[in-house]
């Protein structure tokens, strides 16, 4: 719901992307308006295929509410996986939001 508000320009939520782990859409009829239009905010959705707390189908359903979601599935349950393949996927997603990533730091930058 916060992502939908941000995508609509709500200034209370100054985020440029979201990482959603075991996310799911609210089932409350009062919240239906959050999901009626595609949410244009970059997102990474982490889905555990054997999640017994939030069913994988619910997380995939939420991901479909977004424009071009990145979906990372893992064979485990309700946790954030940290195997090398998942770490690589996290970095690839996050690097999109780091200007100049991988380029040498210019003299005088990064100083406080």
C-alpha positions as CSV (number, residue, x, y, z in Angstrom):
1,X,0.0,0.0,0.0
2,X,2.9,2.3,0.8
3,X,4.3,1.6,-2.7
4,X,1.0,2.5,-4.3
5,X,0.9,5.8,-2.4
6,X,4.5,6.6,-3.4
7,X,3.8,5.8,-7.0
8,X,0.9,8.2,-6.9
9,X,3.2,11.0,-5.7
10,X,2.5,10.9,-2.0
11,X,5.4,13.0,-0.5
12,X,5.3,11.1,2.9
13,X,7.1,8.2,1.3
14,X,10.2,9.4,-0.5
15,X,11.4,6.0,-1.7
16,X,12.7,5.1,-5.2
17,X,12.3,1.3,-4.9
18,X,11.1,-1.4,-2.6
19,X,12.3,-4.9,-1.6
20,X,9.3,-7.0,-0.6
21,X,10.0,-10.2,1.3
22,X,6.9,-12.5,1.6
23,X,4.7,-9.6,0.6
24,X,1.0,-9.9,0.1
25,X,-1.9,-7.6,-0.8
26,X,-4.4,-6.6,1.8
27,X,-7.6,-8.5,1.6
28,X,-9.6,-5.7,3.1
29,X,-12.2,-4.3,0.7
30,X,-11.3,-0.8,2.0
31,X,-7.8,-1.3,0.5
32,X,-8.8,-2.5,-2.9
33,X,-8.1,0.9,-4.5
34,X,-4.4,0.5,-3.8
35,X,-4.2,-2.4,-6.3
36,X,-6.6,-1.3,-9.1
37,X,-3.9,0.3,-11.2
38,X,-0.4,-1.0,-11.9
39,X,2.1,0.4,-9.3
40,X,4.9,2.1,-11.1
41,X,7.7,1.7,-8.5
42,X,10.7,-0.6,-9.1
43,X,10.4,-3.7,-6.8
44,X,12.2,-6.8,-5.9
45,X,9.9,-9.5,-4.6
46,X,11.5,-12.4,-2.6
47,X,9.3,-15.5,-2.6
48,X,9.9,-18.7,-0.7
49,X,8.4,-21.6,-2.5
50,X,7.7,-23.5,0.7
51,X,6.7,-20.5,2.8
52,X,4.2,-21.7,5.3
53,X,3.5,-18.3,6.8
54,X,2.8,-16.3,3.5
55,X,1.9,-18.7,0.7
56,X,4.1,-18.2,-2.4
57,X,1.0,-17.7,-4.5
58,X,0.1,-14.6,-2.4
59,X,3.5,-13.0,-3.0
60,X,3.4,-13.7,-6.7
61,X,-0.1,-12.2,-6.8
62,X,1.2,-9.0,-5.2
63,X,4.1,-8.8,-7.6
64,X,1.7,-8.8,-10.5
65,X,0.3,-5.5,-9.2
66,X,3.6,-3.8,-10.1
67,X,5.0,-2.6,-13.4
68,X,7.9,-4.9,-14.3
69,X,8.5,-6.5,-10.9
70,X,11.7,-8.5,-10.3
71,X,10.8,-11.8,-8.7
72,X,13.4,-13.9,-6.9
73,X,12.1,-17.3,-5.8
74,X,14.0,-19.7,-3.6
75,X,13.1,-23.2,-2.5
76,X,13.0,-22.4,1.2
77,X,10.3,-21.0,3.5
78,X,9.7,-17.8,5.4
79,X,13.2,-16.2,5.4
80,X,15.6,-14.1,3.4
81,X,17.9,-16.4,1.5
82,X,21.6,-15.5,1.6
83,X,23.2,-18.0,-0.9
84,X,25.6,-16.6,-3.5
85,X,23.0,-16.7,-6.3
86,X,20.5,-14.7,-4.2
87,X,23.1,-12.2,-3.1
88,X,24.0,-11.7,-6.8
89,X,20.3,-11.0,-7.6
90,X,20.1,-8.5,-4.7
91,X,23.1,-6.6,-5.9
92,X,22.0,-6.6,-9.5
93,X,18.7,-5.0,-8.4
94,X,20.2,-2.5,-6.0
95,X,22.9,-1.4,-8.4
96,X,20.2,0.2,-10.6
97,X,19.8,2.8,-7.9
98,X,23.5,3.6,-7.2
99,X,24.7,6.2,-9.7
100,X,28.3,5.8,-10.8
101,X,28.5,2.3,-9.3
102,X,31.6,0.5,-10.4
103,X,33.4,3.7,-11.5
104,X,36.4,5.1,-9.6
105,X,35.5,7.7,-7.0
106,X,36.4,11.2,-8.2
107,X,38.7,13.3,-6.0
108,X,36.8,15.3,-3.5
109,X,33.6,13.2,-3.7
110,X,32.3,11.3,-0.7
111,X,33.7,13.7,1.8
112,X,31.6,14.9,4.7
